[in-house]
């Protein structure tokens, strides 16, 4: 929890820098590239639902991408995403930033605020490709420990949001 407070306090001084970092990261968001890497139909359905949900929340048109190209459509969503991020208070922006950096997904960071999906669902989508590979080839203790730590952080941040009524729904 101290990490969130520390970042929230420093956001006042570097708010534009943090928002710019999130904006630059958004067009190459992890979840936009998942459909070509994952074969699990349940995950793909969840992916579609999450992208649809985040587009409704942000009033954007982010789309899934095949291959490594950056979509012009996704690049064009920065203005609308910026409008959303600019409206967030410092603590809420800190949560989006922390989730986005941990999961490599600004869009999942935004979804986290709305609690439409569980923390576990968000985690599973963020690591869908890795989890699918582990189901085929096995998982080592190092990866298992890293996943446990990340999930623990997400649960801690969820508690922080609950305690401060930061969730948007």
N, C-alpha and C positions, 0 to 999 in steps of 0.2 A: 504493500500500500504506500510505503514511503516513496517508491519509484514514481508512482502516479502523481503524488503531491509535488515531488521535485520537478517533474516535467511540467505539470500544470503551472507552477510558479514561474518557470523559465519561459513559458509560452508567450507571456506578455512581451518579453524582450525579443523573441525570435519567431513570432507568430507567422509572419510572411514567409520566412525561410522554411518552416515546417509545412505550411500549406503548399508552397512551391515543390517541396520534396514529394509530397503526396500526389500532387498533380502530375509531376513528371513520371511517377511510378505507375499511374493509373492505366495508361494505354497498353502497358505490358503486364497487367495484372495477371497473376498466376491462374486464376479461374477462367480467364478468357482463352487460355491455351489448353485446357484440360481435355476437351472432347476428342482431340486427336491422340491423346496419350492413355486414355482409360477406356476399357471395354465393358466394365460393369454397368449394366442397364439401370440399376438402382441409383448409382452415383450420377450417371448421365441425366436421369430424370431430376434428381436433386439439384444438379448443376443448372439445368434449365429453369427450375423453380427459383433458385437463388438469383440468377441473372435477371429474370423477369421481376422479382421483388425489388432488387436494388434499382432497376430502371424506373419502377413506379415511385420509389422513395425519392430518388435523386432527380426525377423527370429527365432521364437520359435515355440513350439508345445504344448502350454498350452491346457489342456482339461477340460471339465466339469466333475464334480465329483458327484457321487451318495452317499448319506450317509455322514458319518463323517470322513472317512479315508482320509489321505493325499496321493495323487497320486504320485507314484514314477516318472512318466512322468513329472509332474509339478515340483517336486523337482529338476529334471535334467535340468530345464530351467534356473537355477540361473546363470550359466556361461555366457550364451548369454545375459541375462538381465543385468548382471554386465557390460558387454562390452558396451551395450547401455548407461547405467547410467554413466559410466566412461567418455564417450565422451561429456556429457552435461556440459555447462558452469555453473557457480555458480547460476546465477539467474534462469536458466531453471531447474536445479536440485531442487532449492527451490520451484518452482511451482509444480513439480512432487511430492515432499515431502508433501507440504501443501494439495494438492488435495487428495493424497493417504491417508493421516491421517484423513482428513475430511470425505472421502467417504468409508474408509476401503478397498481401492482397489488401489494397485500399478498399475494394468493394466489400470484402468480408468484414473489414473494420467498420464500415458504414452499416452493414446488416446487423452486426453485433449490437449496435445501439437500439435496434428496433425489436430485438428478441422474438422475431418471427420464427427463427430456427434455434434449436438448442445449441449450447456451447459444443457439445459432442458432434452435432451435425456440421457445424462450421469447421471444427477441427478436422473431421473426416473428409470434408471437401478440400480443405487446404492441403492435406497430405494424401489425397486420393491416389495419385500416381505412385507415390512411395509405398502406401499401404497395399496397393494391388501387387506391386513387385514383391513385397514381403510375403504376401499370401502364396505366391508362386515359389519363392526361393528361400523363405525363412527370414527370421529377424534376429539380429544379435542384441546383446544386452545394452550396448552403447546406444543404439537407436531406440530401444524400448525405454531407456532412461531419459533420453532427450524428449521423446513424446510425452512421457509422464510429467516432466518439468513444464513443457509447453502447455499441456492440458491444465496443470495446476495453476499456471499463471492466468489462463483464461477464466478459470473458476474464481480465482482471487479477484480479477478485474470485474467479473460479473457481480460478485459480492459488493465491491466498492460502488458500482453503479446502483445496486439495490439500496444500499445504505444512504446514498445521496440523491436518490430519485432521478438519476440521469437517463434512464431508459426513455425512449421517445414514444412509447405506446402505453 
